[in-house]
Amino acid sequence: MPALVYPTNSHLSPQPSEILIPDFIKYCRMKVKVNRNYKRAALASERWITKRANLDRPDLDALRGTKGGLLAAMCYPDCDLQGLRLAADFMNYLFYIDNLTDRMEADKAQRDHIVGAVHQTDAKRGSSRACKLTTDYWTRLIADAGAPTSAQHHFATTFDAFLKTLYEQAQHRSKGTVPDLESYISMRRDNGACRPCFALTACCYRLDIPAAVLKHPIIQNLDDAANDLVAWSNDIFSYNVEQSRGDTTNMIVVVMREKSLSLQEAVDFVSDMTRDSIDRFFENRANLPSWTPEIDEAVEIYVDGLANWIIGSLHWSFESERYFLKDGKKIKSEKVIRLLPRQP
């Protein structure tokens, strides 16, 4: 049965001037770490994507403000320089791809070409910068980083799903529709890019984890809990800039329409769901099963990686200029977001 959609011209309450956000950092009780190779990897990654994507000055300034290298350093704090460079490149690559999603609805072939680059199918490779970036990155992941075959396969599978949902998200945006909450949660677990980012943990740390282990219900629950925290907190943090440009692909918009809530009520509703995702993570982590000593060690590093994504992404959101421009530290302290005017 297809997902229900709600037209964007349905009635909404008058827009308030600000929203209050919770303190997820305090609630999750984790300490953030920053990789000691942060500056070196971030600079090398910036040079790579600037050259490969032929970024102009405004795009380069926007990239620096996003601070993808810092996100990588916070979410992969214990890997070596080679692994961190792999992570930093992927963060910058994701932000570059994200800027292309508005065009993906009209260019499905580009998505297919990018997928082809990941799966090494020459016939499907395109000549666009995005496709060339993908091919270059994927080649280095295999040849330079020494990622195990199991990690490569898991990364490719999750990345494929991510690109598919990016295309679906672009279609929703183009048609001005909002999916129901259940459909949105399922879609968001792929289009937020968390799954390939989590899979990248095994590549950066060179972890050989059998597919059957990664598919274990407890591991899947941990993946989903961390994914939900990152994606749903991101929807809260990004709502302001998205509402200013009329973007409806946000959980807050979904909840407002489906449950007839005010904006602050919807923020509070999503905040409660986000805190529940943190609780789910800790509950499942306490019940991790055991396999062999080698697999247990690899799984421990992988799950630590999920925890690093939880706390790292939260801190990064206020350091980056992507959602709060120059006001991140002030908003982090005051927990108040003043809404931007709607763009014409």
Residue pairs with C-beta under 8 A, 6 or more apart in sequence:
3 179
3 180
3 182
3 183
4 179
4 180
4 183
5 177
5 178
5 179
5 180
6 177
6 178
6 180
6 257
6 258
7 176
7 177
8 176
8 177
8 178
8 246
8 248
9 176
10 257
12 256
12 257
13 262
13 263
15 243
15 263
15 339
15 342
16 262
16 263
16 264
16 339
17 338
17 339
18 336
18 337
18 338
18 339
19 239
19 240
19 263
19 264
19 267
19 336
19 337
19 339
20 264
20 267
20 335
20 336
20 337
21 236
21 237
21 267
21 271
21 331
21 335
21 336
21 337
22 271
22 274
22 275
22 335
23 335
24 229
24 233
24 271
24 274
24 275
24 278
24 314
25 311
25 314
25 315
27 275
27 278
28 229
28 278
28 310
28 311
28 314
30 307
30 310
30 311
31 311
32 74
32 311
32 312
32 314
32 315
33 74
33 77
33 78
33 308
33 312
34 70
34 73
34 74
34 77
35 41
35 72
35 73
35 74
35 76
35 77
35 78
35 79
35 84
37 73
37 80
37 81
37 84
38 69
38 70
38 72
38 73
38 84
39 69
40 81
41 69
41 72
41 73
41 81
41 84
41 85
41 87
41 88
42 67
42 68
42 69
42 70
42 72
42 73
42 88
43 69
44 85
44 88
45 68
45 69
45 72
45 85
45 88
45 89
45 91
45 92
46 60
46 63
46 64
46 69
46 92
48 89
48 92
49 55
49 63
49 89
49 92
49 93
49 96
49 133
50 60
50 63
52 129
52 132
52 133
52 136
53 59
53 96
53 129
53 133
54 129
55 63
63 92
63 95
63 96
65 320
65 321
65 322
66 92
66 95
66 320
66 321
66 322
67 316
67 319
67 320
67 321
68 88
68 91
68 92
68 94
68 95
69 88
69 91
69 92
70 316
70 319
70 320
71 91
71 312
71 313
71 316
71 320
72 84
72 87
72 88
72 90
72 91
73 84
73 88
74 308
74 311
74 312
74 313
74 315
74 316
75 87
75 197
75 305
75 308
75 309
75 312
75 313
75 316
76 83
76 84
76 87
76 200
76 201
76 204
76 205
76 305
76 308
77 308
77 312
78 205
78 304
79 87
79 204
79 205
82 144
82 145
82 146
83 145
83 203
83 204
83 205
83 206
84 204
86 140
86 141
86 145
86 200
86 203
86 204
87 200
87 204
89 137
89 140
90 137
90 196
90 197
90 200
93 133
93 134
93 137
94 193
94 197
95 322
96 130
96 133
97 114
97 130
97 166
98 166
100 110
100 130
101 166
101 169
101 170
101 173
102 170
102 173
103 110
103 170
104 110
104 111
104 166
104 167
104 170
105 167
105 170
105 171
105 173
105 174
108 167
109 126
110 126
110 128
110 130
110 131
111 163
111 164
111 166
111 167
112 124
113 124
113 125
113 126
113 128
113 130
113 131
114 126
114 130
114 131
114 134
114 163
115 124
115 160
115 163
116 122
116 123
116 124
116 125
116 126
116 131
117 124
117 125
117 126
117 131
117 134
117 135
117 138
118 134
118 138
118 156
118 159
118 160
119 156
119 160
120 138
125 131
125 135
141 147
141 152
141 155
141 203
142 152
145 203
145 204
145 206
146 206
147 155
147 202
147 203
147 204
147 206
148 202
148 206
148 207
148 208
150 202
150 208
150 209
150 210
150 211
151 199
151 202
151 203
151 206
151 207
151 208
151 209
152 203
153 211
154 199
154 202
154 209
154 211
154 214
155 196
155 199
155 200
155 202
155 203
157 199
158 195
158 196
158 198
158 199
159 196
159 199
161 190
161 195
162 190
162 191
162 193
162 195
162 196
164 190
165 187
165 190
165 191
166 191
168 187
168 191
169 187
169 191
169 249
172 178
172 179
172 248
172 249
173 247
173 248
173 249
176 248
177 248
178 184
178 248
178 249
178 253
178 254
178 257
179 187
179 254
180 254
180 258
181 251
181 254
181 255
181 258
184 251
184 254
185 228
185 251
188 231
188 232
188 235
188 251
189 195
189 224
189 227
189 228
189 231
192 227
192 230
192 231
192 234
194 226
194 227
194 230
194 231
194 309
195 223
195 227
197 309
198 223
198 226
198 227
198 302
198 305
198 306
198 309
201 207
201 301
201 302
201 305
201 306
202 208
202 209
202 298
202 302
205 301
205 302
205 305
207 298
207 301
207 302
208 298
209 295
209 298
209 299
209 302
210 295
213 219
213 291
213 295
213 299
214 220
216 289
218 284
218 287
218 288
218 289
219 299
219 302
219 303
221 280
221 284
222 281
222 284
222 285
222 303
222 306
223 306
224 280
225 277
225 278
225 280
225 281
225 284
226 277
226 281
226 306
226 307
226 309
226 310
228 273
228 274
228 277
228 280
229 274
229 277
229 278
229 281
229 310
229 313
230 309
230 310
230 313
231 251
232 251
232 270
232 273
232 274
232 277
233 274
233 313
233 314
233 317
234 313
234 317
235 250
235 251
235 252
235 270
236 252
236 267
236 270
236 271
236 274
237 317
237 323
237 324
238 250
238 322
238 323
239 250
239 252
239 253
239 267
239 337
240 323
240 324
240 337
240 339
240 340
241 323
241 340
242 249
242 250
243 250
243 253
243 339
243 340
243 342
244 339
244 340
244 341
244 342
244 343
245 343
246 342
246 343
251 270
252 263
252 266
252 267
252 270
253 266
255 261
255 266
255 269
255 270
256 262
256 263
256 265
256 266
259 266
259 269
261 269
278 310
281 306
281 307
281 310
285 303
285 307
288 299
288 303
290 296
291 299
317 323
317 324
317 328
318 324
318 328
318 329
318 331
318 332
319 328
319 329
320 328
321 328
324 331
324 337
331 337
